[in-house]
């Protein structure tokens, strides 16, 4: 097993963590001596102690991005589009179907005008027979 191998670094990191989490006392292998001054160390214990410092975070880095994305989706869902915009967008998406849309509009106008036309015809015939 190498002196600077992965396992040796893991054990050293655990020692540093345990000594920092203890009730304030430092062991001789720590990054700080009993007087609070940093001892001379050629193996880089000071660097490792600095990188192992605990940071108190409540959320991960990704959760901030996810929350921003969800807020953008919620804002987009709340936006109401006009009828003109929806038909314009539908027309852009289905350009090949414009002729079918034209025939459908003409058929719907003809279908919708049948009942008013019957009302006019029957109304006029009722007036003629009653008088």
C-alpha positions as CSV (number, residue, x, y, z in Angstrom):
1,X,0.0,0.0,0.0
2,X,1.4,3.4,-1.0
3,X,1.9,6.1,1.5
4,X,0.1,8.7,-0.6
5,X,-2.4,6.3,-2.1
6,X,-6.2,6.7,-2.1
7,X,-6.7,4.7,1.0
8,X,-4.0,6.6,2.9
9,X,-5.6,9.9,1.9
10,X,-9.0,8.6,3.0
11,X,-7.7,7.6,6.4
12,X,-6.0,11.0,6.8
13,X,-9.2,12.8,5.9
14,X,-11.1,10.8,8.5
15,X,-8.6,11.7,11.1
16,X,-8.8,15.4,10.2
17,X,-12.6,15.3,10.3
18,X,-12.7,13.4,13.6
19,X,-10.2,15.7,15.2
20,X,-12.1,18.8,14.0
21,X,-15.4,17.5,15.2
22,X,-14.1,16.6,18.7
23,X,-14.6,19.0,21.5
24,X,-12.1,21.6,20.3
25,X,-8.9,19.7,21.1
26,X,-6.4,19.0,18.4
27,X,-4.1,16.0,18.0
28,X,-0.5,16.4,17.0
29,X,-1.2,15.2,13.5
30,X,-3.8,18.0,12.9
31,X,-3.3,21.0,10.7
32,X,-3.0,23.2,13.7
33,X,-0.8,22.6,16.7
34,X,-1.8,23.2,20.3
35,X,-0.9,26.8,20.1
36,X,-3.2,27.4,17.1
37,X,-0.3,28.0,14.7
38,X,0.0,25.8,11.7
39,X,3.0,23.4,11.8
40,X,5.4,23.0,8.9
41,X,4.3,19.9,6.9
42,X,5.9,18.7,3.7
43,X,3.1,16.2,2.8
44,X,0.4,18.8,2.3
45,X,-1.7,18.2,5.3
46,X,-2.6,21.9,5.4
47,X,-3.9,21.7,1.8
48,X,-6.0,18.7,2.6
49,X,-7.4,20.3,5.7
50,X,-8.4,23.4,3.7
51,X,-10.2,21.2,1.1
52,X,-12.0,19.2,3.7
53,X,-13.7,22.2,5.4
54,X,-17.4,21.7,5.9
55,X,-19.8,24.1,4.2
56,X,-23.3,24.4,5.5
57,X,-25.6,24.2,2.5
58,X,-29.3,23.3,2.5
59,X,-29.6,22.7,-1.3
60,X,-27.4,21.3,-4.0
61,X,-26.1,23.3,-6.9
62,X,-28.4,21.5,-9.3
63,X,-31.5,22.2,-7.3
64,X,-31.1,25.9,-7.9
65,X,-31.2,25.3,-11.7
66,X,-34.1,22.9,-11.4
67,X,-36.1,25.4,-9.4
68,X,-35.4,28.1,-11.9
69,X,-36.5,25.8,-14.7
70,X,-39.7,24.9,-12.9
71,X,-40.5,28.6,-12.2
72,X,-40.1,29.3,-15.9
73,X,-42.4,26.4,-16.8
74,X,-45.0,27.6,-14.3
75,X,-44.8,31.2,-15.7
76,X,-45.3,29.8,-19.2
77,X,-48.3,27.8,-18.1
78,X,-49.9,30.8,-16.5
79,X,-49.6,32.9,-19.7
80,X,-52.9,33.1,-21.6
81,X,-52.7,33.3,-25.4
82,X,-55.2,35.1,-27.6
83,X,-57.4,33.2,-30.1
84,X,-55.7,35.0,-33.0
85,X,-52.3,33.8,-31.8
86,X,-53.4,30.2,-31.4
87,X,-54.9,30.1,-34.9
88,X,-51.8,31.7,-36.3
89,X,-49.6,29.2,-34.6
90,X,-51.7,26.3,-35.8
91,X,-51.6,27.6,-39.3
92,X,-47.8,27.8,-39.2
93,X,-47.5,24.3,-37.9
94,X,-49.9,22.8,-40.5
95,X,-49.2,24.7,-43.7
96,X,-50.0,21.7,-45.8
97,X,-53.5,21.5,-44.5
98,X,-54.6,25.0,-45.3
99,X,-56.9,23.9,-48.1
100,X,-58.7,21.5,-45.7
101,X,-59.1,24.3,-43.2
102,X,-60.7,26.5,-45.9
103,X,-63.2,23.8,-46.8
104,X,-64.0,23.2,-43.1
105,X,-64.7,26.9,-42.5
106,X,-67.0,27.1,-45.5
107,X,-68.8,23.9,-44.4
108,X,-69.2,25.1,-40.8
109,X,-70.7,28.4,-42.0
110,X,-73.2,26.6,-44.3
111,X,-74.1,24.2,-41.5
112,X,-74.6,27.0,-39.0
113,X,-76.7,29.0,-41.3
114,X,-79.3,26.2,-42.0
115,X,-81.4,26.7,-38.8
116,X,-81.7,30.5,-39.2
117,X,-82.7,30.0,-42.9
118,X,-85.4,27.4,-41.9
119,X,-86.7,29.9,-39.3
120,X,-87.0,32.6,-41.9
121,X,-88.8,30.3,-44.4
122,X,-91.2,28.8,-41.8
123,X,-91.8,32.2,-40.3
124,X,-92.7,33.6,-43.7
125,X,-95.0,30.7,-44.5
126,X,-96.8,30.9,-41.2
127,X,-97.5,34.6,-41.7
128,X,-99.0,33.9,-45.1
129,X,-101.4,31.1,-44.0
130,X,-102.5,32.8,-40.9
131,X,-103.6,36.1,-42.5
